[in-house]
């Protein structure tokens, strides 16, 4: 090719840097969501608790309980926490972070404690999920329970557990008073993990 046929190349503008984000959305894989008909809004979206659970009001103090109306696979979402309000630490509240307690303001408050729970409260995502270790998943008629120390560090109203499970932990007063080797058998919220680390660090420094 002759020199006269070569045109001077026009330099391309410098490419703009790709923006970096400090956080990324976390998307729950559809493979672990409860299966529903294609023309039905999933009950856990709103949530429509009347389609998810039934509350049994029994005589006596703290004798009421809730049972499942649905079958849900292990690890799948049972319900979202959609109507919380900030609260002080109380027997009916749930600890959502190191410095925040909430009232659920709905029938989810009837989900009781068990040392062999069917559910986990994932407060970092405001979701209630089926215990990933629950063999066979959640079945219709199963009692809805979660392990209180998985959310509660220091409970306002400790109690003696009578869940009658082989692994019953007896006195339940929050994660603060439970041996770490026992807590490690359960799914724990990030704020409980953080508080456990702070406790370990403080004890290691001889300050407690």
N, C-alpha and C positions, 0 to 999 in steps of 0.2 A: 504494500500500500504506500502511495506516495505521501510525502510529508504534508502536501497541501490538502489531502483528504482527511487528515487527523484534526478533529475539532478539539478545542480546549475544554477539558472536563470542568463542569461546574461543581464546586465542592458542596457536598451535602451538609445541611445544618446539623450541628451536634445533636445527638439523641438526648432526649430528656431523661433524667434518672427516673427509674421506677419508684413510685412512692412506697415508703415502708410504713407499715402499720404496727402499732405496739400490741394490738390484740387481734385475734382472729375469731370469727364466729364458730361456735361449736354446734354441729348439726347432728342430731340423733339419727343414726342409720335407720332407714325405714324397715330394715329386716328385724328390728327388735321392738317395733311398735305393735300394739295390739291390732289384730286383724278385724276390720269392720267392712260392712258393705260399701261399695263405691258411691252410693247415693246417700250415705249417712254421715253426718258430722260426728267424729269420734267423741265419746262421752268425756274423755279426759281433756279435750280442748277447752271447754267452757268453764269448768267442768260441770256436767249434769250429774250431780251426785245421786239423784234418784235412780239413775240407771247403773250406778256403780256399787252402791252399798245400801244396806238396810240396818237401821239402828234398832237394837233391842233394848228397851227401857225396862230394866229389872228392879224389883224392890231392894232397898238397902243402899247404903252409901257407896258411891263409886262402883256400882254393880252393872251399869249399862255397858253395852259393847256393840261393835259393828261387825257385820259379816258381808262377804263379797257376793255380788250378784253376777259376776263375770268370771270367765276363765282368762288368765293372762300368763304369758310365758315368763320364765325367770329373766330378770333384768329389764323387762319392758315397763313402759310408763303405765301406772295405774291412774294417776290424776295429777294435774298441776295445782299448785297453791296459788289461787287467783284473787283472794279477798282478804289478805292479811292487813293488820294494823299494828303499829308499834305498841309495845306494852311493857310493863314491869314484869320481872320474874315472878311467876305465880304457878299454882298447880295446873292451870289450864293452858299456860303459854308454851311456846316452842322457841328454843334458842336458835336464831338464824345466823349469828356470827358472834365474834368475841364480845361485841358491845350492843347487840340487838336481840331483843326478845319480841315475839309477835303473838297476837291472838289470831286463831284461824277463822273465827267468825262463821263457822259452818259445821256440818256434821262430821267433818274430818277430826274434830276434837274428840270424838268417841273412839278413835283408834287407840287402843290401850297398849300398855307395855307387855312384852314377853321376852324371856331370855332365849327363845327360839322363834324369832320374828318372821312374819310372812312378808313384811314390807321394809323399805328403807326410806327415810326422809332425806333427800338430797337438797339441802338448803342452799348450796352454792348455785343450783339451777332451778330452785323453786319447784321441784318435782317430787312426787312420791312414786317409787318404783317397786316392783316385785323384787324381793330379796333374790339376788343372783344365785345364791346357794340353796334356794328352795327347790328341792327335788320335785320335778313334775310341774312346777309353777303353781300359781294361785288358782284354786278351783272354787266354783260356786258353793257357797255355804261355809267356806273357810273363815275363821275369825281373822279380822284385820288387826295386826299388831306391829309394833316396831320396838327396837331396843332403845329405851330412853337415853342411856349414856352416850348414844351415837350422836345426839344433838345437845344434851344437857351437861354442862360442866359442874355446876353446883346447884342442886335442885332446891326450890323453895319449900317443898314438902316431901321429904324422904319417906319411904314406905318399905315394908317387908313384902317381897314378891311371893306370890302363891301360884305361879304359872304352872306348877306341877311338871315342868319339863326336867329331864335328867340333868341338864346343865343349868338348872336354876341357880342364880347368883345370890339369892337371899336378900339382904338389905340393899336397896337401890337409892342412892343419894346423889348420883351424878358421876361423870368420868373422873373427877378430881380424887375421889376416894376409892376408886377401883384399881387393882393392880394392872399394870400395863400389859402383862402377859395374858391377862384375861381379856382386856379390851382388844388385843390383837386378833382375837378370834372372830371379831365383828367388823362390818363395814362402818367406818367412822367419817364424819364430816371434816372438811379441811380446818375449820376453826377448832375442833377438838384435837386434831393432830398438832396444830400450832400451840395450843395451850399445854399439851403434853410435853412438847419440846421445851417450852418456857419453864415448866415445872422441873424437868430433868436438868436444864441448865442452872436453874436457881439452886437446886439441891446439890448439884456438882460443885457449885461455888461456896457451899457451906452457909448459904444465906437463909435456909429454911429448915 
